[in-house]
Amino acid sequence: MALLQRMGQAGTNEKSDILVTLEPAAPGAGIRMELSSPVAYEFGTQIRSLVEEMLKKYEIQDARVVLKDQGALDFAIRARVETAILRAMA
């Protein structure tokens, strides 16, 4: 199980991008995800699934994740989440 050491952030609020903020949470708190997106109704489930996939890849079980999406594609979401994770673990 990986532990986050600090807040990690990646991305921008620009069109077709996503701003990902990842913060440590108390052990046992689980994953708390907040998503704001103009396409949340259509793609919110997909966005959350991609983020959960990346968190599982790095064995992160306790974190607060804030996502401010502006229509990012899947590859951009994965890249931004991975970068935020690596920054939070450093």
N, C-alpha and C positions, 0 to 999 in steps of 0.2 A: 504494500500500500504506500503510495507516494504522499508526502506531506507538503503542502504549500508553505513557503517561508514568508512570503510577502504578497502584496497586491501585484498582479500582472495585467498589463493592458496592451491591446493591439488593435489596429484599424483606425478608421476615421468616420466622421459623420457625413462623408461625401456620398453622392449618388452612386449606387451599385457597390457599396461597401458596407461593412458592419463594424461597429465599435464593440469590442469584447473586453469586459472588466471581470477579472477573476480574483476573489479574495478568500483567504483562509477562513475556515469555520471551525468551531469547536468539535473535537472528536465525538462522533455519534450524531452530529447534527444533520448529516446527509447533504444532498445537493439541493440548493434553493436557486431556482432560475427565474429571472425576470426578463421578459421579452417585450420590447416595443418595436413595432414595425407596421408600415402601411399595408403590408401584405400578410399580416399575422393571421387573418381569417382564412386565407387560401393556403399559406405555406408554414404557419406556425408549428404544426406538428412535425413537419419535415425539418425545420430549423432546429427544434428541440432535440429531435432524434440524432441529427448530425453532431450536436454539441455533446450529448450523452455518449455517443460512440467514441468521441475523442477523449472524454474524461475516463471512460472505461479502458481505453488503450493505455493511458498513463496511470491506471489504477487509483484514480482520485475519487474518494468516497465522501469527503466533507468539503464543501465549498459554496460560496455565494457567487453566482454568475449573473452578470447584467449584460444584456444584449440590446444594442440599439441598431437595428437593421434599417438599411436604406435600399433594399432590393438586391442584396449580395447573392451571387450564385454559390452553389455547393462548394466548389473548390476554394473560393475565397473564405467562406465560413470555416471550413476545415483549417485552412492556413492561419487565419486570425486566431482561432481557438488554440491551435497548437503553439503559436508564438506566445500567446498570453500565458499558457501553462508553463512553457519553458522559462519565461521571465519570472513567474511566480515561484518557481522551484529554485532559481539561482540564488 
